[in-house]
Amino acid sequence: MKLKAQGEYYYHCGLWSKIKLLDLKCAVASLWRSEKNVAGFLLAESDFSRIMECGLDSRDKYHFLIDIWER
């Protein structure tokens, strides 16, 4: 997903909130299980040029789905 340490992103948690990822490994693990019974997260770059979604692939529970949309 090309996330950057110290990078600022918008995180979707019902509304878009600006966050800064200090430690990528810790941040991704925390975002992955941020809500009960949900695995995955949605981020956008600060200029909204790319939106990145990471979650479980519905076709196979052992594979992850990462979608990147560019405007």
N, C-alpha and C positions, 0 to 999 in steps of 0.2 A: 504494500500500500504506500510505500515511500514516506512513511511518517518520519518526522524529524524531532529529535530531542530539543527542548526549549521552543518548539513550534506552537503557534497559537491556532486553534481550530474552533469550529462551532460544533457542539455536541447536541444531538436531538434527543430530548427527554420529555417529549410532550410539547416543548417549545425549544427554540434554538438558544443555547447558552454558550458563551465564549469560555473556553478552557485553554490552559497551557500545559503541555505534556512535558514534565520535567524528567521523568525516568520512563522510557518507552515500555520496558518489560512490565513494570509495575502498573503503568497506566492501562495497557491493553488488558492485562489480567483483571483489573478493577472494572473497566468498562464492560468487559465480556459478561460479567455477572452483576451488573448494576441494579437490575430489577429482578424480583422474585419470579421464578419460572420462565425467565427469558434469557436466552444466550445469544448475544450479538450486540452490535451497536451501529450507529449511523453518525458519521463525521462529515464536515464540509471544511474546505480550506477557507481561510479568513476572507478571501475575495469571492468565495462561492463558485470558483471556476471548476472545481472538482468536488463531487460528493462521493464519499466512500462508505459502503455498507459491508459489514462483516457479520455473518451469521451462519447458522447450520443450513446446509443444503438439504432441501426437502426430499430430494431423490434418494439420499443415502445418509443415515445418521452419523457415519464415520468420516464424512467429508465436509469441509468448510466452504462456504460460498463468499467470495469477495467480488463485489461489483464496483466499478469505478465509472462514474458518468462525468463526461466533460461537456461543457457548453460550447 
